[in-house]
Amino acid sequence: MSSQGQQAVVALLGPGDFFGEGCITGAPVRMATATTISLSSALRIGKVAIATLLHKNRRFSDHFVSYLISHLCDVEEDLVDQLFNSSERRLARTLQRLTDYGKEGEPKTEIFRVSQETLAEMIGTTRARVNLFMNRFRKLGFIKYNGGLQVDSSLLKVVLHD
C-alpha cells in the first residue's frame, strides 16, 4: 500500500514459491507484505539458514536461483504489460496466467476463488472495469461461472489479436 492509500496485488503465489527473498540482501525496509486468500502453510527460513542452504546445498541453490530468474522474468513481463496494454488485455493475461497457461503439462481451466477486487488490484484498474470485462468475456464464451471460474485457452489469443 502506498502512502496515498493505493493498494496493489503484485503476485499470487502457489505451492513451492518463495516470498520475502529480498531480506537476504539485508534491506532494512520491506517493500511488500504477504496475505493468504485460501488455507495455506508457509515455512520461515531465517537469513543465516538460507545463506547456509545456498552455499552448501547445490540442488537447493539451483532451484532457488532458477525461481528467482523466473520471477524476475515475470516481473518484467508484468511491467511491460502495465505500460503497453489496456486493462482488458491485462485482465485476459492475468486470467490465463492463473490457469498456468503456457507452462509444461496440461493447463488447468478452473481458477481458485479470486475476487474481482483482487483482480482489479492485480491489473491496476477498478472492480467495476473488471466486472465489465468479465461480463464481456463470458458473453463471448471465453469464461464460464459455474461454482468456479473456468477460462478457455483461446481468451488470450483472441484478446491480444483484437
C-alpha positions in Angstrom: 0.0 0.0 0.0 1.3 3.4 -0.9 1.4 6.4 1.3 -1.6 7.7 -0.7 -3.6 4.6 0.3 -3.3 2.9 -3.1 -3.0 -0.9 -2.9 -1.8 -3.4 -5.5 -1.5 -7.2 -5.7 1.8 -7.8 -7.3 1.8 -11.6 -7.3 -0.3 -14.6 -6.5 2.0 -17.4 -5.2 1.4 -21.1 -5.2 2.9 -24.2 -3.7 6.7 -24.2 -3.7 7.0 -20.4 -4.3 9.2 -18.2 -2.3 8.4 -14.7 -0.9 10.4 -12.3 1.2 13.7 -13.3 -0.6 14.7 -9.6 -0.5 15.7 -10.0 3.1 18.8 -11.8 2.0 20.2 -8.5 0.8 19.8 -7.0 4.3 17.4 -4.3 3.1 16.1 -2.6 6.2 12.7 -1.8 4.7 10.3 -4.4 3.3 8.5 -3.4 0.1 5.6 -5.8 0.4 3.5 -8.0 2.7 2.0 -11.4 2.1 -1.6 -12.3 2.7 -3.3 -15.6 2.1 -6.5 -15.9 0.2 -7.0 -19.6 1.0 -5.9 -22.1 3.5 -2.1 -22.0 3.4 1.0 -23.0 5.2 4.4 -21.4 5.0 7.9 -22.3 6.1 10.0 -19.5 7.5 13.7 -19.9 6.7 16.0 -17.4 8.6 18.6 -15.4 6.8 21.5 -17.4 8.2 19.8 -20.7 7.4 19.0 -19.7 3.8 22.6 -18.5 3.3 23.9 -21.8 4.6 21.5 -23.7 2.3 22.5 -21.7 -0.7 26.2 -22.3 -0.1 26.1 -26.0 0.9 23.2 -27.5 -1.0 23.7 -27.3 -4.8 20.3 -28.7 -5.6 18.5 -26.2 -3.4 20.7 -23.4 -4.7 20.0 -24.3 -8.3 16.3 -24.4 -7.6 16.3 -21.1 -5.7 18.3 -19.3 -8.5 16.0 -20.8 -11.1 13.0 -19.5 -9.2 14.5 -16.0 -8.8 15.3 -15.8 -12.6 11.8 -17.0 -13.5 10.3 -14.5 -11.0 12.4 -11.7 -12.5 11.1 -12.5 -16.0 7.5 -12.5 -14.7 8.1 -9.1 -13.1 9.5 -7.7 -16.4 6.5 -9.1 -18.3 4.1 -7.5 -15.8 5.9 -4.2 -16.2 5.7 -4.3 -20.0 2.0 -5.4 -19.7 1.2 -2.5 -17.4 3.0 0.1 -19.6 1.7 -1.0 -23.0 -1.5 -3.0 -22.7 -5.1 -2.0 -22.0 -6.7 -3.1 -18.7 -8.8 -5.6 -20.7 -5.7 -7.2 -22.1 -4.1 -7.2 -18.7 -7.1 -9.0 -17.3 -7.1 -11.6 -20.0 -3.4 -12.2 -19.5 -3.8 -12.4 -15.7 -6.7 -15.0 -16.1 -4.6 -17.1 -18.4 -1.6 -16.9 -16.0 -3.8 -18.0 -13.2 -4.6 -21.2 -15.2 -0.9 -21.8 -15.7 -1.3 -21.2 -19.4 2.0 -21.8 -21.3 3.6 -23.9 -18.5 4.6 -27.5 -19.0 1.8 -30.1 -18.9 -1.9 -29.5 -19.4 -3.1 -26.1 -18.2 -5.9 -26.2 -15.7 -9.0 -24.4 -16.8 -10.5 -23.6 -13.4 -9.2 -20.9 -11.2 -9.3 -20.9 -7.4 -11.7 -18.3 -6.0 -10.3 -14.9 -6.6 -12.4 -11.8 -6.2 -12.9 -9.1 -8.8 -11.4 -6.6 -6.3 -8.2 -8.7 -6.2 -8.1 -9.0 -10.0 -8.6 -5.2 -10.2 -5.6 -4.7 -7.8 -3.5 -7.0 -9.9 -4.1 -5.2 -13.2 -4.3 -1.7 -11.9 -7.9 -0.8 -12.6 -11.3 -0.6 -10.8 -13.5 -3.5 -9.8 -16.3 -2.0 -12.0 -14.0 -2.3 -15.0 -13.1 -5.9 -14.2 -16.8 -6.7 -13.9 -17.4 -5.1 -17.3 -14.6 -7.1 -18.9 -15.6 -10.3 -17.2 -19.2 -10.0 -18.4 -17.8 -9.3 -22.0 -15.5 -12.4 -21.8 -18.5 -14.5 -20.5 -20.8 -13.3 -23.3 -18.1 -14.2 -25.9 -17.7 -17.7 -24.4 -14.1 -17.2 -23.1 -15.0 -17.8 -19.4 -17.8 -19.6 -17.5 -19.0 -19.2 -14.0 -20.5 -22.4 -12.5 -19.4 -22.7 -9.0 -15.9 -21.7 -10.0 -14.3 -19.6 -12.8 -13.4 -21.6 -15.9 -11.2 -19.9 -18.6 -11.0 -21.0 -22.2 -7.4 -21.2 -23.5 -8.5 -19.1 -26.6 -9.1 -16.0 -24.4 -5.6 -14.6 -24.5 -5.1 -15.2 -28.3 -8.4 -13.5 -29.2 -7.9 -10.5 -26.9 -4.3 -10.0 -27.9 -5.1 -10.1 -31.6 -8.1 -7.8 -31.3 
